[in-house]
Every structure is written in structure tokens, then in C-alpha cells.
Amino acid sequence: MRTLSPLAGLALAALLAAPLTAQDLKRPDGWKVRFDRAGSTEAELQMFVSMPPGWHITTGPAGIFWDPALTASGEFRAEMEVFLFDPGERKEAFGIFFGGKDLEGPGEEYAYFLLREGGEFIVKRRQGTDTPTVVDWTANRAIASFAHRGDAATAKNVLTVEAGAETVRFLVNGEKVAEVPRAQVPVDGVVGIRVNHALNLHVSRLEVTPLG
């Protein structure tokens, strides 16, 4: 598994400071985007690019980002490593989604596990236009906040979803923060990234591995 070392983090910051061309801003090959708000277009998306290791996303409107080839089923672990740049005073959420189905159609469905600045997480589902809450906003010390990052340029968090035979566990930086019955959330399907409004972040890793 690849992670960003402190030196790599500095290199990333330098790369982001460099001017980008229109070609640089092109959506990664094979990836798809869907915004929450009807009528939003990719012209409102400031940046979504491949930037090894991983992808850099700077949103306008809230939405989801996915590669249709990345799917999970049965018992698995889905994991995302993400670096949050300065969110200002905003507490917009970001994280991982799983169980994605009909992501480009009216029957859009997935579950999502998000963090927000201030050290809180939430678990929700999307079923068409409905977004029922599974676990409401909850504070947890395992979550790294930008405000408490020390000398680092970003706040790093690793979000993990472990789908077992009977339950789904949610972890941040290796610590369990919630567990729900598998029947409460859609599990099998596409795995991807969810980012709310006006956030700047780097996803250095998004992967699925067998659980066990």
C-alpha cells in the first residue's frame, strides 16, 4: 500500500502551486462524475485529475466520483486514504461510498461514510433522491482535523469499510467508530469517492481487498 511521506506531501503541495493547463484539468480516463444538484455540470468542477499517487479533487458542487471497474461484493475491505487541504471555516463532508448501483440513472443507490472538519463522521444511504441517515454525525478522537494538523500542510485520514457476513464496520485511522447490521446498508456494488461543496483534497489510495 502506498502512502504519502512528509517529503511527498511537500512535493504534492509544490505541484499544486504550479500552473495547470486545460489538458491537466481533464477528468481521469474511465472515471465518471455525478453531482447531487440537477443541472450541475463539470464546468463547475474546479479540478479532478490523476496526480500520482492518486487523484486530486477540488469541488464546486457536491457529488460522487467513481471508476466503474472498482467494485466490491461479499466480504471485503474498502479503504481510502485522503489528505484534506485548508477548508477554511466550512465543515463540508468527504469520504468513501460503496454498494453503488445505477449511478447514472434514476435509481441511484449507494451507502457513504464521510468525515468533516472538527472530527466528526456520518454514515448515510442514498436511494434515488432520498438520503436516510444510518449513523448521525458523531465526534471521534480517531479523526484528524485540519485545525490540529501541527506543521503538516494537510490533515490525513484513512477511512475503512469492512463488510462482513452479518455486519459492516467503519474505521478511521485503524480505529472502529461504528458498526451496523449488513442489512441496513447497500453493500455490493461500485466503490468510489464522495465530496461535498467547495473542498480541496487529495485521495492517494482507493482500493478493495478481500476481508480476512
LUMTORTOR-288481 format. One line per 4 residues: their letters; for each residue z, y, x of N, C-alpha, C. Coordinates in Angstrom, 3 decimals, m for minus. Each point is the difference from the previous one (the first is absolute). Last residue first. Example, Ala and Ser with C-alpha at 12.3 -4.5 7.8 and 13.67 -1.06 7.14 Angstrom:
residues 2
SA	7.080,m2.250,12.850,0.060,1.190,0.820,0.730,1.090,m0.770  m0.070,m5.720,0.290,0.000,1.190,m0.890,0.000,1.200,0.900
END
This chain:
residues 212
GLPT	5.573,m10.738,m10.295,0.585,m1.238,0.478,0.030,m0.066,1.504  m3.506,2.521,m3.470,1.451,0.083,0.047,0.545,m1.343,0.464  m4.954,2.307,1.250,0.714,m0.990,m0.839,1.514,0.159,0.153  m3.003,4.356,0.685,0.225,m1.259,0.708,0.703,m0.976,m0.946
VELR	m2.790,5.189,0.320,0.578,m1.048,m0.843,0.111,m1.268,0.819  m0.430,5.785,0.999,m0.392,m1.386,0.200,0.722,m0.913,m0.985  m0.769,5.194,2.389,0.067,m0.500,m1.366,m0.513,m1.420,0.058  1.352,4.469,3.573,m0.141,m1.440,m0.246,0.130,m0.270,m1.486
SVHL	0.097,4.416,1.824,m0.431,m0.685,1.220,m0.200,m1.492,m0.204  m0.096,4.837,m2.825,0.344,m1.403,m0.227,m0.517,m0.789,1.196  1.321,5.415,m0.950,m0.809,m0.957,0.747,0.533,m1.400,m0.274  0.083,5.243,m2.694,0.653,m1.153,0.622,m1.006,m0.882,0.728
NLAH	1.068,4.583,m3.397,m0.720,m0.252,1.238,0.700,m1.159,0.697  m0.416,2.268,m5.398,0.765,m0.590,1.092,m0.922,m0.285,1.177  m0.692,1.763,m4.913,0.164,0.905,1.147,0.930,m0.544,1.074  0.210,m2.774,m4.533,m0.664,1.269,0.267,0.364,0.601,1.366
NVRI	0.612,m5.326,m0.471,0.031,1.056,m1.003,m0.570,1.303,0.555  m0.992,m5.387,1.228,0.489,1.274,0.525,m0.055,1.051,m1.101  m0.542,m5.769,1.270,0.115,1.033,m1.036,0.616,1.252,0.626  m2.774,m4.906,1.597,0.848,1.155,0.322,0.029,0.938,m1.199
GVVG	m0.952,m5.633,0.104,m0.532,1.248,0.529,1.066,1.061,0.172  m1.690,m5.466,m1.773,1.082,0.747,0.656,m0.594,1.274,0.593  m1.514,m3.761,m4.191,m0.306,0.872,1.135,1.264,0.690,0.504  0.962,m4.458,m2.656,m1.114,0.938,m0.104,m0.166,0.823,1.266
DVPV	4.303,m2.680,m2.690,m1.231,m0.461,0.648,m1.116,1.018,m0.205  4.257,1.048,m1.973,0.190,m0.357,1.418,m1.318,m0.348,0.692  2.595,2.880,m4.416,m1.220,m0.714,0.387,0.036,m0.253,1.499  4.687,0.380,m2.597,m1.052,0.806,0.621,m1.266,m0.834,0.187
QARP	4.106,m1.712,m1.970,0.077,1.415,m0.380,m1.136,0.845,0.551  0.922,m4.805,0.852,m0.642,0.234,m1.282,m0.015,1.466,m0.412  2.291,m1.678,3.922,m1.450,0.087,0.200,m0.719,0.331,m1.312  5.052,1.651,0.844,m0.706,m1.238,m0.345,m1.508,0.183,0.126
VEAV	2.948,3.057,3.162,m0.231,m0.136,m1.440,m0.629,m1.354,m0.273  2.732,3.386,3.983,m0.572,m1.312,m0.295,m0.137,m0.122,m1.510  1.101,3.895,4.432,m0.058,m0.407,m1.407,m0.605,m1.399,m0.091  0.975,2.109,4.199,0.481,1.099,m0.837,m0.022,m0.364,m1.480
KEGN	0.099,m2.361,5.366,m0.320,m0.151,m1.419,0.602,1.155,m0.790  m1.607,0.198,5.243,1.179,m0.137,m0.850,m0.405,m0.080,m1.466  m3.066,0.739,3.803,0.660,m1.286,0.168,1.221,m0.226,m0.873  m2.784,3.982,m0.198,0.441,m0.133,1.386,0.866,m1.246,0.199
VLFR	m0.678,0.333,m4.770,m0.395,1.164,0.793,0.613,m0.150,1.379  m1.305,m3.398,m4.617,0.745,0.345,1.202,m0.547,1.277,0.611  0.070,m3.502,m4.695,m0.533,1.236,0.554,0.896,0.430,1.163  m1.327,m4.782,m3.155,0.965,0.793,0.758,m0.709,1.205,0.600
VTEA	m0.643,m3.785,m4.256,m0.702,0.887,0.933,1.048,0.903,0.636  0.169,m5.256,m2.524,0.382,1.410,0.112,m0.927,0.744,0.945  m0.536,m4.722,m1.098,0.717,0.480,m1.179,0.293,1.496,0.026  m2.489,m2.306,3.502,m0.364,m0.776,m1.177,0.622,0.564,m1.272
GAEV	m0.687,3.549,3.866,0.396,m1.396,0.011,m0.389,m0.687,m1.287  m1.291,4.605,2.994,m0.179,m0.647,m1.290,0.321,m1.480,0.133  0.991,4.856,2.656,0.024,m1.447,0.185,m0.029,m0.671,m1.374  m1.101,5.034,2.549,0.131,m0.688,m1.280,m0.070,m1.495,0.291
TLVN	1.002,4.841,3.008,m0.342,m1.415,m0.093,0.243,m0.498,m1.415  m0.502,4.730,3.465,0.250,m0.496,m1.349,m0.489,m1.435,m0.089  1.504,3.757,3.990,m0.731,m1.239,m0.260,0.422,m0.504,m1.377  0.008,5.129,2.727,0.614,m1.010,m0.862,m0.915,m1.217,m0.095
KATA	0.818,5.128,2.910,m0.616,m1.324,m0.105,0.802,m0.901,m0.937  m0.947,5.541,1.034,1.019,m0.955,m0.437,m0.684,m1.336,m0.247  m1.475,4.128,3.624,m0.173,m0.596,m1.318,1.228,m0.835,m0.356  m0.386,2.293,4.144,m0.923,0.846,m0.761,m0.148,m0.462,m1.439
ADGR	4.541,m0.568,3.256,m1.301,m0.603,m0.331,m0.851,0.964,m0.819  4.696,0.521,1.568,m1.061,0.633,0.789,m1.391,m0.541,m0.330  3.600,m0.622,m3.737,0.350,0.323,1.378,m1.145,0.694,0.709  0.364,m1.504,m4.766,m0.825,m0.744,0.952,0.393,0.239,1.453
HAFS	1.411,1.433,m4.816,0.947,m0.581,0.959,m0.718,m0.773,1.108  m2.358,2.188,m3.587,1.025,0.992,0.339,0.978,m0.505,1.055  m3.359,m2.836,m1.926,m0.575,0.939,0.955,1.063,0.992,0.474  1.554,m4.875,m1.594,m0.479,1.262,m0.565,m0.580,0.884,1.096
AIAR	1.034,m5.628,m0.957,m0.033,1.109,0.957,m0.606,1.233,m0.669  2.754,m4.459,m2.082,m1.224,0.801,m0.039,0.096,1.175,0.962  3.597,m3.152,m0.975,m1.028,m0.628,0.843,m1.251,0.860,0.125  3.869,0.983,m2.835,0.104,0.462,1.393,m1.063,m0.596,0.906
NATW	m0.396,1.070,m5.395,0.388,m1.093,0.886,m0.051,0.479,1.449  m0.450,1.548,m5.788,0.201,0.364,1.412,0.393,m1.235,0.803  m3.055,0.314,m4.628,1.284,m0.434,0.545,0.071,0.400,1.471  m3.160,0.260,m4.977,0.278,0.629,1.290,1.422,m0.310,0.451
DVVT	m1.710,m3.598,m3.369,m0.093,1.456,0.034,0.361,0.543,1.379  m2.287,m4.720,m1.632,1.237,0.455,0.652,m0.120,1.502,0.157  m3.187,m1.732,m2.731,0.690,m1.267,0.212,1.359,0.254,0.656  m3.589,3.093,m3.258,0.854,m0.088,1.181,0.711,m1.347,0.041
PTDT	m4.986,1.468,m2.329,1.410,m0.310,m0.213,0.755,m0.162,1.324  m4.652,2.141,m1.686,0.627,m0.231,1.306,1.497,m0.271,m0.176  m5.290,0.324,m2.819,1.466,m0.105,m0.032,0.540,m0.309,1.390  m4.712,0.275,m1.247,0.589,1.332,0.147,1.526,m0.025,m0.013
GQRR	m2.142,m4.411,1.286,m0.868,1.004,m0.601,0.588,1.379,0.239  3.155,m2.726,1.630,m0.764,m0.812,m0.954,m0.885,0.953,m0.781  3.558,m0.206,4.630,m1.028,0.726,m0.757,m0.750,m1.001,m0.855  5.253,0.316,2.381,m1.228,m0.723,m0.325,m0.973,0.976,m0.619
KVIF	4.506,0.506,3.673,m0.616,0.215,m1.306,m1.175,m0.949,m0.190  4.592,1.545,3.337,m0.959,m1.074,m0.269,m0.513,0.213,m1.419  2.531,3.208,4.199,m0.221,m0.352,m1.403,m0.965,m1.169,m0.059  3.554,3.104,3.718,m1.132,m0.881,m0.307,m0.077,m0.226,m1.505
EGGE	2.260,3.784,4.055,0.039,m0.718,m1.264,m1.239,m0.884,m0.170  1.488,3.601,3.503,0.570,m1.337,0.117,0.138,m0.765,m1.291  m1.913,4.500,1.399,1.366,0.032,m0.496,0.632,m1.373,m0.051  m5.269,0.613,m0.548,0.864,0.745,0.909,1.383,0.170,m0.638
RLLF	m2.710,m4.178,m1.697,m0.204,1.438,0.018,1.008,0.649,0.931  m2.663,m5.173,m1.431,1.096,0.787,0.574,m0.287,1.476,m0.237  m1.736,m4.973,m2.550,m0.198,1.301,0.636,1.297,0.557,0.570  m2.947,m4.345,m2.365,1.292,0.174,0.669,m0.137,1.249,0.867
YAYE	m2.859,m2.596,m4.466,0.085,0.816,1.210,1.433,0.295,0.404  m3.911,m3.295,m3.135,1.393,0.408,0.200,0.056,0.832,1.261  m4.287,m0.807,m3.678,0.607,m0.299,1.292,1.487,0.347,m0.062  m5.125,0.377,m2.986,1.350,m0.554,0.020,0.448,m0.219,1.438
EGPG	m4.285,1.972,m3.660,0.665,0.139,1.300,1.446,m0.485,m0.071  m3.930,0.150,m3.291,1.170,m0.879,m0.004,0.755,0.003,1.308  m4.106,2.460,m0.780,1.009,0.523,m0.920,1.270,m0.845,m0.044  m2.993,m0.055,4.567,m0.276,m0.058,m1.425,1.137,0.519,m0.857
ELDK	m0.290,m0.780,4.895,m1.012,1.004,m0.313,m0.307,0.074,m1.494  3.178,m3.101,1.833,0.399,1.305,0.547,m1.027,1.097,m0.252  1.183,m4.963,m1.341,m0.858,0.943,m0.734,0.249,1.436,0.476  3.757,m2.687,1.932,m1.094,m0.611,m0.774,m0.757,1.102,m0.735
GGFF	4.311,m0.975,4.005,m1.035,0.842,m0.573,m1.107,m0.784,m0.695  4.454,m0.944,2.500,m0.331,m0.527,m1.321,m1.108,0.766,m0.693  2.707,2.825,3.475,m0.404,m1.403,0.063,m0.269,m0.475,m1.425  1.103,4.772,3.491,m0.148,m0.641,m1.306,m0.512,m1.422,0.192
IGFA	2.891,4.134,3.010,m0.895,m1.150,m0.082,m0.138,m0.453,m1.455  1.321,5.180,1.832,0.411,m1.360,0.299,m1.101,m1.017,m0.220  2.222,5.462,m1.131,m1.064,m0.728,0.691,0.482,m1.418,0.254  1.349,5.214,m2.778,0.218,m1.386,0.398,m1.230,m0.621,0.649
EKRE	2.338,5.283,m0.342,m1.043,m0.865,m0.547,0.110,m1.396,0.615  2.686,4.437,0.186,0.501,m1.376,m0.007,m1.011,m0.917,m0.681  0.091,5.262,2.694,m0.441,m0.914,m1.057,0.598,m1.402,0.165  0.274,4.081,2.859,1.089,m0.154,m0.971,m0.331,m1.027,m1.074
GPDF	m2.498,m0.574,4.563,0.522,1.269,m0.492,1.173,m0.247,m0.931  m2.403,m3.386,2.543,m0.321,0.174,m1.411,0.454,1.343,m0.568  m1.464,m2.257,5.093,0.853,0.972,m0.694,m0.397,0.171,m1.471  m1.475,m4.619,1.994,0.021,1.325,0.615,0.730,0.968,m0.936
LFVE	0.289,m5.604,0.501,m0.097,1.180,m0.858,0.064,1.263,0.840  m1.395,m5.459,0.660,0.603,1.145,0.663,m0.245,1.238,m0.855  0.055,m5.826,m0.613,m0.512,1.326,m0.334,0.814,1.077,0.702  m1.223,m5.692,m0.874,0.704,0.896,0.919,m0.615,1.392,m0.142
MEAR	0.237,m4.784,m3.165,m0.673,1.253,0.339,0.901,0.809,0.926  m0.748,m5.385,m2.438,0.759,0.965,0.796,m0.860,1.193,0.396  0.797,m4.943,m3.128,m0.916,1.127,0.186,0.786,1.108,0.680  0.457,m5.661,m0.831,0.636,1.241,0.452,m1.087,1.044,0.189
FEGS	0.398,m4.781,m3.277,m0.554,0.773,1.114,0.911,1.157,0.370  m1.313,m4.426,m3.591,1.172,0.517,0.711,m0.480,0.680,1.280  m3.445,m0.202,m3.971,1.012,m1.003,0.313,1.226,0.640,0.631  m4.285,2.807,0.739,0.357,m0.828,m1.143,1.024,m1.035,0.442
ATLA	m3.236,4.800,1.578,1.137,m0.891,0.222,0.250,m0.801,m1.268  m4.054,3.376,2.844,0.648,m0.507,m1.207,1.164,m0.913,0.383  m4.160,3.354,2.005,1.409,m0.260,0.298,0.714,m0.380,m1.298  m4.641,1.274,0.118,0.145,m1.268,0.709,1.458,m0.352,0.281
PDWF	m1.534,4.189,m2.041,m0.008,m1.133,m0.928,0.190,m1.360,0.669  1.988,4.749,1.529,m1.123,m0.810,0.440,m0.010,m1.238,m0.891  2.258,5.121,m1.064,0.058,m1.432,0.243,m1.315,m0.533,0.531  3.376,4.384,m2.110,m1.005,m0.242,1.034,0.049,m1.495,0.327
IGAP	1.813,3.901,m4.102,0.142,m1.240,0.752,m1.223,m0.199,0.895  2.563,4.750,m2.100,m0.908,m1.095,m0.262,0.311,m1.226,0.825  0.882,5.848,m1.195,0.608,m1.312,0.195,m1.001,m1.099,m0.310  m1.736,4.911,1.727,0.613,m0.672,m1.147,0.578,m1.362,0.370
GTTI	m1.184,2.323,3.983,0.091,0.933,m1.064,0.692,m0.708,m1.165  0.619,m1.877,5.099,m0.432,0.088,m1.389,m0.047,1.433,m0.492  m0.499,m2.980,4.671,0.586,1.270,m0.422,m0.515,0.250,m1.407  0.215,m4.323,3.841,m0.237,0.477,m1.365,0.706,1.328,m0.194
HWGP	m1.756,m3.973,3.979,0.709,1.250,m0.272,m0.420,0.524,m1.372  0.295,m5.122,2.688,m0.755,0.962,m0.806,0.838,1.255,m0.207  0.009,m4.318,3.961,0.221,0.280,m1.406,m0.891,1.071,m0.593  1.194,m0.322,5.253,0.131,m1.135,m0.917,0.240,0.468,m1.432
PMSV	m3.494,2.015,1.133,0.750,m1.116,0.582,1.225,0.457,0.788  m2.790,1.945,m4.070,0.536,0.642,1.196,0.889,m1.029,0.704  m3.564,0.908,m4.574,0.498,m0.984,0.960,0.441,0.749,1.246  0.091,2.692,m4.667,m0.850,m0.464,1.095,0.653,m1.161,0.736
FMQL	0.358,4.010,m3.984,0.272,m1.432,m0.035,m0.947,m0.648,0.994  1.613,5.337,m1.921,m0.365,m0.916,1.080,0.362,m1.429,m0.363  0.028,3.765,m3.172,m0.175,0.707,1.266,m0.442,m0.922,1.133  m0.956,m0.123,m5.399,0.749,m0.762,0.989,m0.235,0.623,1.377
EAET	m2.274,1.402,m3.985,1.372,0.535,0.026,0.880,m0.708,1.016  m4.485,m1.347,m0.896,m0.084,1.343,0.581,1.381,0.647,0.098  m0.813,m4.186,m2.190,0.342,m0.092,1.420,m0.175,1.336,0.716  1.242,0.044,m5.238,m1.070,m0.548,0.827,0.437,m0.027,1.463
SGAR	1.993,0.328,m5.607,0.171,0.299,1.424,m1.124,m0.681,0.791  0.524,m0.652,m4.744,m0.785,1.157,0.410,0.180,0.400,1.441  3.911,m2.583,m2.450,m1.415,m0.099,m0.361,m0.720,1.276,0.386  4.454,m1.781,2.453,m0.464,0.970,m0.984,m1.489,m0.153,m0.247
DFRV	2.209,m2.754,3.207,0.721,m0.132,m1.269,m0.616,0.875,m1.093  m3.013,m2.024,4.075,1.014,1.024,m0.238,0.653,m0.201,m1.363  m2.619,m3.276,3.866,0.090,0.349,m1.422,1.149,0.992,m0.183  m3.408,m2.594,4.078,1.019,0.995,m0.370,m0.034,0.173,m1.509
KWGD	m1.702,m3.759,4.289,m0.201,0.686,m1.270,1.179,0.917,m0.296  m2.656,m2.720,4.567,1.186,0.426,m0.738,m0.391,0.745,m1.276  m3.154,m1.639,3.376,0.548,m1.058,m0.833,1.179,0.406,m0.854  m1.036,2.916,4.283,m0.943,m0.940,m0.598,0.732,m1.081,m0.793
PRKL	2.239,4.883,0.638,m0.234,m1.231,0.769,m0.917,m0.968,m0.751  m0.450,5.317,m0.761,0.869,m1.091,m0.449,m0.301,m1.269,0.789  m0.989,4.869,2.150,m0.574,m1.011,m0.882,1.010,m1.091,m0.351  0.281,3.970,3.043,0.760,m0.035,m1.237,m0.485,m1.067,m0.976
DQAT	m2.096,1.011,4.279,1.338,m0.516,0.252,0.772,m0.211,m1.299  m4.246,2.087,m0.090,m0.115,m1.442,0.176,1.368,m0.634,0.223  m0.336,4.685,m0.240,m0.171,m0.590,m1.327,m0.098,m1.518,0.097  2.665,2.140,3.963,m1.295,0.285,m0.602,m0.057,m0.628,m1.381
LPAA	4.407,1.896,2.956,m0.713,m1.156,m0.509,m1.314,0.431,m0.628  3.901,1.903,3.971,m0.889,0.256,m1.137,m0.766,m1.252,m0.391  4.962,m0.340,2.185,m1.382,0.251,0.410,m0.873,0.263,m1.219  4.613,m1.292,m0.245,m0.139,1.421,0.272,m1.423,0.364,0.385
LLAA	1.347,m4.489,m0.730,m0.034,0.710,m1.274,m0.174,1.497,0.186  0.526,m2.758,3.793,m1.272,m0.291,m0.643,m0.130,0.771,m1.307  4.080,0.199,2.317,m1.034,0.760,0.700,m1.362,m0.194,m0.649  3.612,m2.508,m1.631,0.196,1.412,m0.328,m1.071,0.860,0.666
LALG	0.082,m4.540,1.097,m0.456,0.193,m1.370,0.121,1.458,m0.398  1.740,m1.255,4.137,m1.467,m0.032,0.026,m0.566,0.224,m1.390  4.625,m0.405,0.407,m0.443,1.277,0.561,m1.514,0.068,0.041  1.882,m4.046,m1.332,0.251,1.023,m1.011,m0.427,1.368,0.471
ALPS	m0.134,m3.572,2.995,m1.101,m0.091,m0.954,0.163,1.025,m1.103  3.457,m0.373,3.085,m1.174,0.595,0.635,m1.199,m0.042,m0.926  4.024,m2.070,m1.463,0.121,1.457,0.061,m1.203,0.679,0.635  m1.221,m4.568,m2.206,1.046,0.377,0.938,0.160,1.509,m0.026
LTRM	m1.951,m3.327,m3.920,m0.244,1.179,0.810,1.199,0.262,0.886  m1.749,m4.963,m1.745,0.771,1.154,m0.438,m0.351,1.169,0.903  m1.902,m5.351,m1.506,m0.089,1.219,0.781,0.882,1.088,m0.600  0.051,m5.712,0.096,0.000,1.189,m0.837,0.000,1.249,0.879
END
